[in-house]
Amino acid sequence: MARSAHIHPFFDPKTWTVSYVIADQATRLAAIVDPVLDFDFKSGHTDTTSADRILSYLRDQQLKVEWILETHAHADHLSGARYLQQQAGGRIAIGEKIREVQATFKKLYNLERNFLPDGSQFDHLLQDGEKFRIGELEVTALLVPGHTPADMAYLVGDAVFVGDTLFMPDVGTARADFPGGDAHTLYRSIRRILDLPGDTRVFVCHDYPPKGREPRWETSVAEEREHNIHVRDGITEQNFVAMREARDATLEVPTLILPSMQVNVRAGQLPPPDDNGVAYLRIPLNTLPRNRA
């Protein structure tokens, strides 16, 4: 019988992000999924409060970090992966198609010449279907593009971590209008997740709850197939694409997309400092559409 993972969530109310620690309780080995580095846009200051909550939990539970897993290069928060690696170890991993995302955003930001869009900023690039372990827990990496070209989901026993591909049933699905995104591809990726057994637990990376509901982050394949407002059973690819493209055309650019992508394509590393010892983020003027990326 496969081992069961112990899963502990960490909700960040500022970015509506949920990070996770996945632990094999027998070996005390763990992985961190989608950690957050706090960032105050007004002052330009980073902060490690969210990541330090994870560190405190790791110490309390006497867990050793093997992996720090990114589901994709996030546009709505900065990654705390590098900070957590410096404090607790582990290998930072992301899907191998991150190279496509890096190449796109290197051009958009005109990043420094020695920034190479080859994925070398990460410790390991995962292929679709690749299997690896957290202690004795087997993990399968699933390529689920559409939101971005590089999105990965992580299947651990009866649990799947879906990043931004799916949200809670009353919220729906990710947008597909970022560079390299595609609504047709997103639909097919979602159906790949929804083809898992109905009792598979689904852990989302964000929750944007309707008024009156507290944030939640765990659902199931069966609940998504029956109730997801965008992709429940019976909604065709054509219907989904029409809805998604119309909806995406109305969405604003995420608040933190400009700083977050510059950090997240570097696996959570801040840009290299200038000659004065200060690191700077770049804001490309008049390049992104007014209402969306």
Phi, psi and omega in degrees: 000137180291145177294151176261134180279143170266126188240126179237123181269155175226111184263130177254107185291341181286325181244002181060029182263144174243119172260162183222149163248123176255124185234140167267106188293335180289319184261348184064028175259149190214163171232149174251135180244126172053059179285156185250136166255120183292144181215127176262109187296324185294320184261342185078016182265137169265160181210150185250021183303312182296314180293325180293332174298320178293317179300318179298318178296317179300318179294314182298323183267359180055052181255143175252131185276124173263322186224147166238111191254126173257132176284334176185178174277105189287146178257358187239359171202155175280146181278136174267015186299314185293318179299314181295323177297318179297327183270328190228359180081196181097160178258133179273124183231150178205167179295147186296338180284005172303334179302321179295318179294317179300317181297319179297312186278341171297319178291316183299318183266355185051054184295163184306150188301326184273006169281116184257126178278060184239006180078002185291347178290341179259156181280332182208135176253123186270141175263157177301129180084358180294140179249140176211180187232146165248100191062240177260005178279128177272134179241137174244126177273128182242123177285122181227066183289172179134310171292310166223168179292343192252007185297136176235146168248155182237118181262119181233100182062239181263019182234143176228133180257113195256004180061227181264001185298315178236148171244187176300153186305326181274003176251320173111242189219169179290157171288160183230024185253008173288161178307126182086355178281161181198127185292322177299314180296320180299315180302314182293325176295317179297318179297330176297318177292318183286352173277354175291162179307145186301331181272006176297128178283133182250123179247120185265162182268339179219154168223131176240077193294142171301158182305130177097352179250136174287154178301140176223159183216000178239131174221205179216162177302316181299317179295320178296316182294330183270326193236350185299127187293344181253328189223027176298163179305137181102342176273121184280165176301318180298316178297315181298313183298317179299315178297312186297315182293321178294318181292316183299328180295344181259351188277143176283159172296135177304141186305320187256016185298320184293312175287321190293318183294327180293331179271320189286331174288351176258017181062036177087004178276135175291156178302153180297144181291152173284184182300336180274004178086002181256134175273142182233145170259149184255142176241105178287126184271137173057040179245316179280146171305152187299320187255352183203162181269000000 
